[in-house]
Amino acid sequence: MKTQLEHARSGKVTPVMIAVARSEGVKPEKVRREIARGYAVVPANPIHCNSGHAIVGRAFRTKVNANIGRSTERSSSREEILKLKVALSAGADFVMDLSVGPDLSSVRKSILAKCNVPLGTVPIYEALSLVEGDVGRLDEDLLLSVIKKQAAEGVDFMTIHAGLLKRYVSLALKRVMGIVSRGGSILAEWMIRKNRENPFFSQWDKILEICARHDVTISLGDGLRPGCLSDASDKAQFAELKMLGKLVLACRRRGVQVMVEGPGHVPFDQIKMNMEREQIDCYNAPFYVLGPVVTDIAPGYDHITCAIGATAAAYYGASLLCYVTPAEHLGLPTADDVRAGVIASCIAAHAADVARNLRGARDRDNAMARARMNFDWSRQFELALDGETARKRYEQTKSKKEKQPDHCSMCGRDFCAVRATKRLTEMSGIRSQRCRSFAGIK
């Protein structure tokens, strides 16, 4: 079986590419060309047959990923399925199962069966769970067997921390917060205890063979991502990034789709540089960023700090935004946290697409402006990213006298600027600016 990358290079436009092109409003040839260059990926394990298809790349709409998954302390398969449904209803394009603990295969299969978007995992979590948290018992064979099992179950993309080499660990330990990536910290401890190189790196050819067989997209994990502003853009982070670029080339040679994961906590003024450096060091592979979170002092509001950084990241080079929830740094997110995180990242993704002048990105905004001018409340809720919340807020404060008032309760009837503008337009005889028809917008 050929991967989407191999098909694209041979000139073949696959059904997956056609489906993606339709959803993006572009020609299939554009999709094929971007995949062939390695500038875009479509995680699409054929075994995950109920999955829709989404493309990640700068030529296309910025996508949003939502992380779910139980911890060893809390949650269950039922709760995670609820979070999955909430994430999808809120607009997530991708989902990752980051579950840890016992019986992860059962949890993952339940999520896969209900997940109609590409699903990702971090295989080292299951590997460590199988040895009951004893890092010393991990070995190459176990890691490979977990990757093979997850690929056979239908996982579409996997985070593999293969760029964190043994010689980089000492650089990271000089930081304020050291290594904050779970996968990165596991591997760092394994390498120091065993005095051996990263097993993902040493077994890279075998990993590529498995991923090529199932068309699993590799998401190169940033095991040395900064966990606070003080650690951003340091030698450890960029040493790993350089190695990730070399692994990108190895993936492309083998015909395996690949994207690169990026930093977590980054001061706003360093985001542009980080995005541009990834594009250079990683040969324009799609960039998948966590946040970035632009300040360390907003626990409980990190979905907002994430959205601020994510807008800039997507404008300057990122193609996939991993959401951050209000529970970040505090605990396992609830279903409500998941919803808030997805909506915040969707706002960031859309704002960046508008700023990039992506074709059609502003159509929905223009339609919203017309609906507001016409006091078409139902249409406004239909166009809103979170129409349910918008409708609830409106209903809580709207005038009780009219079913469809021509004003809101903020200014009231007599002080409404929109009503005044309508009167002025009628008095002056000036025709209001006409926008294109947006009847097709959903």
Secondary structure, 3 states (H helix, E strand, C coil): CCCHHHHHHCCCCCHHHHHHHHHHCCCHHHHHHHHHHCCEECCCCCCCCCCCCCCEECCCCCEEEEEECCCCCCCCHHHHHHHHHHHHHHCCCEEEECCCCCCHHHHHHHHHHHCCCCEEECHHHHHHHHCCCCHHHCCHHHHHHHHHHHHHHCCCEEEECCCCCHHHHHHHCCCCCCCCCHHHHHHHHHHHHHCCCCHHHHCHHHHHHHHHHHCCEEEECCCCCCCCHHHCCCHHHHHHHHHHHHHHHHHHHHCCCEEEEECCECCHHHHHHHHHHHHHHCCCCCEEEECCECCCCCCCCHHHHHHHHHHHHHHHCCCEEECCCCCCCCCCCCHHHHHHHHHHHHHHHHHHHHHCCCCCCCHHHHHHHHHHHCCCHHHHHHHCCCHHHHHHHHHHHCCCCCCCCCCCCCCCCCCCHHHHHHHHHHHHCCCCCCCCCCCCCC
